[in-house]
Amino acid sequence: MTTSETATKYRPTLGWLINDTIAVAKRHILKITRVPESLFFALIQPVMFVLLFAFVFGGAITLNGNGASAAADYREYLIPGIFAQTVMFAVASITVGITEDANRGIMDRFRSLPMRPGAVLGGHTLASLFQNILVLIILSITGLLVGWRIRSSVADALLGYLLLATFAYAMTWIGAWIGLHMPSPEVAGTAGLAWIFPLTFASNVFTPIATMPSWLQPIALWNPVSCLALACRKLFGNPIPVFENSGHSFPEVHAVQMAFAYALIFLAIFAPLAVRAFKTRNVGGLKA
C-alpha cells in the first residue's frame, strides 16, 4: 500500500468532508466569477422587483394610512417580503446548475473520486449560499436607497439576516434534490420555479393577508414564505398591518420561531434525500 493510499484510508471522516466541501465550493465560486453574466442577472432581478412594486404598484396598496406616509410605510413593508422572495428563488439557479453538471458528467467524475458524497452537494450549496448573500447585500443597499430602514436593535437585525441565510441554505438543498431528478437544464429551470410562484404570491410578501379571500387566508398564514416575511419585518422593526399582528393565530405570534423551524425541517429532510439521489444517479440520470 502506498503512502497516499494509506493517508486516504485513514483520513478523518469529518476533516475529509470539510476539506472536500470547501474544494467543491471554491470550484463553483470560481465558475461564478468566470461567468459574471449569471451573477449580474441574479443580482438585478430582485432589484427590479423592488423598483416595480415600490414605485409602480405600491401606490395602489395601503397599510395603516394614506398619502406619502402610507407609501413610505409600504416600502418598508415590502423590502422584507422581497428578501423572503429572493431566498425562495434561490432554488432555481442551483436546480439548473446541478442538472447541467449531472448531464455533462461532472457529477459522475466527482463520484469516481475518493471524496465524501455529501461534500459534492455541500460545496455546491455553499457556493450558492455565497451568491445569495451577495444578492441580499445588494438588495439591502437598494432598499436603503428607496426608503427602507432597519428600526430594531443590532442583535435583532443580525438575527434577521441569519434567518435569511439559514432559509436560503435550506432552499438550495431542495433545489439540489430537484435538480438531480431532472432530465435537462431546460426542464430543471421550469421545475425549479413552477412551485415557487404560487407559494410566493399566496403570501404576505407583496400584500397584507387580510386583502385575500377568506378561504385563502389560513393557507397564506401558514405559508413558509409568509412566516419568513413576517419574521423579517419583526426582526427589522418594519411596519406590520394591525390585522396581521393581532395575535389571534400561531404563525403571527411565533413567526420567527416558525421560520427557523421551517428552514431546519427542510434542511433535515432534503439534505439526506439529495445526497442519496446523488449516490444513486448514473450518467443517464436514472436511478441505479
N, C-alpha and C positions, 0 to 999 in steps of 0.2 A: 504494500500500500504506500503510495507516495505521500509526501508531506502535505500537499494541497488537499488530497483526498481525506487525510486524517483531520486537517483543520476544518474541512466542510462537515465531516461526520460528527465531530464534537463541538460544532459551533453552537452557542447557546440559542435556544429557540426564540426567546424574546429579543435578544440582540440581533439575530438574523432577520426577524420580522421587521424591526425598526429600521435597520440599515437598508434592507431591500425596499421598504416603503419609501424611504427618503430618496433612494436612487431612482425609482419609478416616478416619483413626484417631480424630481429635477428634470427628467426627460420631458414630461408634459408641460412644465413651466417653460422650458426652452422652446418647445413647439409653439407655445402661445406667443413668445417674443419673436419667433421667426415668421409667424403669420399674424401680423398686427391687425389685419382687417377683421379677424374674428373677435379680437378683444374690443376693437372700436365699436362694432355693431352691438356687442354685448353691453357696452357702456352707454351707447346712445339711446337704446330702446327705452329703458326706464326713464331717462331724461325727457324723452318725447311724451311719455305718459304724464309726467309731472306738468309739463307745459300745456298739454292738451286739456287736462282736467282742471288745472288751476285757472287758466285764462279763457278757455272756450266753454266748457260745461259747468265750471264752478259757479258762475253767476246764477244758474238755474237751481242750485242746491243750497238750501238754507239749513242751519243747525239750530242755534238758540236766539237768533235775531235777524235783523235786516240791515241793508246798507253796506258801507265799507267795512265795518267791523265784522259783519257776517262773512264777507268774502275772505277776510284775513283769518277768521276762525276756521273756515273751510280748508284753507291751505294748510293750516297746522293739523287739522283733522286728516287731510289727505296724505301727507308725507309718510306717516307710519303705515298707512294702508299700502302705499307704493312699495315701502320696504318689504311688507309681507308678500305682495305680488311678485316682487323681484326674486325673493327667496324661493317661492314656489316654481318660478320659471327656470330655476337652476337645474331642474330635471331635464329640460330639453337639450341643452348643449352636451351634457355628459352622455345622454342616451344616444345621440348621434355619434359622438366620439367613440364610445365603447363598441357600437355596431360596426363602425368603419374599421377600427383596429382588428376586430374579430374577423371581418370579411377579408382583410388584407393579410391575414395570417400572423399578425403581430402577437395576438393573444396566445396562439399555439407555440410561437417561439419562446415566449415567457414560460409557458407550461413545460417546455423541454429543458429549461434551465434549472439548476439546483437552488431554487428560491421558494419561499413560502407562498402558497397560493393566495392568501389574503393580502400579501404585500402588493400584488399587481393592481388589484382593485383599490386597495388602500392608498397607494400612490396616486392613482387616477383621481380618486375622490378628494385627496388632499390638495392636488393641483387645482381642481375645480373650486374648492373652498377658497384658495388663494385668489382666484379670479373673482369669486363672488364678494370677497372682502373689498377688492378694488372697486367693484361696482357700487357697493354700499358707501364707500368713501366719496366717490364722485356724486352719488345720489344725495348724500348728506350736504355736500357743498352746494348742489343745485337747490336743495330745499332751503338752505340758509339764504340763498340769493332771492328766492321768491317769497320769503317772509316766515319760513318755519323757524321755530326756536325750541331749544330744549329748556324747559321750565322746571325741571326737577333737580334733585341733587346729583352730584357726580357719580355716586355709587349706583343710584337708580339708572342713570344714563348708561353706565358701563354694563350693568346687568341687562339693559335693553339690547345693547349690541352683542353681548354674549348669547342672549336668547336667539337673535337673528342668525348668528354664526352657527349655533348648535342646530337650529332648524334647517339651515342651508345644507349643513353636512349630512343630516339625516335624509334630506331630499335627494342628494347626489347618490346615495346608496339605492334609493328607489329607482332613480334613472339608470344606474348601472345594471340593476336586475332586469329592467325592461329592455335595455339595450342588448343584453346577452340573449334575448329571445326573439329579436327582430331579424328578418332575413336581409334587410338592406338599409343603408342610411336614410333613404327617402321615406321608407315606411317608419323608421325609428323617429324621424322628425315629426311625423303626424301623431304617432303613438305617444310621444313624449308630451305633446300639448293637448291632445284631444280631451283628456280628463282634467287638465288643469284649468281650462277656461270655465267650465261650469262651477268648479269649486271657488274660483276667484270672483266671478261675477255674482254668485249666490252667497255673498258675504257682505260684511260691512266695510270692505276696502274703499269703495267709492261713495256709497250712500248709507245712511243710517238704516238699520234693520226695520225700524218702525214704518218705513215707507214701502216695505214689501207686502205682498198679500199675506193674509193671516196664516194660510197653510204653509207658506214658505218660511215664516219667521222662526219656528223651532229648529228647522233644518239649518238655517243660517246661523243661529245662536251656537249650535254645537259644531259647526263647521270649523275644522282646524285653522283655516285661514282667518276666520273671524276672531278666534281666540288669540291668534298671533297678533293681528292688527290691534285688537283692543288692549292686549298686554303691552304692546309697544306704546300706545297712547298713554296708558297709565304710567309706564316707566319713564317716558319722556315728558310727562306733565302736560300733554296736549289736550285740546277740548274733547269732551265726550258728551254727546247729547244726553239730556236728562233721562229720556226714555230708554237709553242704552246703559245707564248706570243706576238703575232703580234698586238694584239689589234683590230683585224678585226671582232671579234664575241663577243656577250654579255657575254657568260659564261666565256671567257678568261679574260675580263676586270673586271667582278664583281664576280669572283669565290668565294670569302669569303662571300659576302652577299648572293649569291645563295645557298651556302652550309648551312648557318644558316637558310635561308628561307625553304629549303627542309626539314631540321630537324624539324622546328616548324610546318610546314604543316603536316608532317607525324604524329607528336605528337597530333596535334589538331584533326586529322581525326581518328586515330586508338585507342587513349586512350578512347574516349567515346564508340567507337564500341566494344572494348574489355570488358569494364565494362558492356555494355548491353548484350553481349554474356554470360558473367559470370552470370548475373542475370537470364537469360532465359534457361541456360543449366541445364538438370536434370541428374540423375545418369547414365542413358543410353547414355548420350551425345547428346540427341535430344533436340530440342527447345520445351519449354513448350507451 
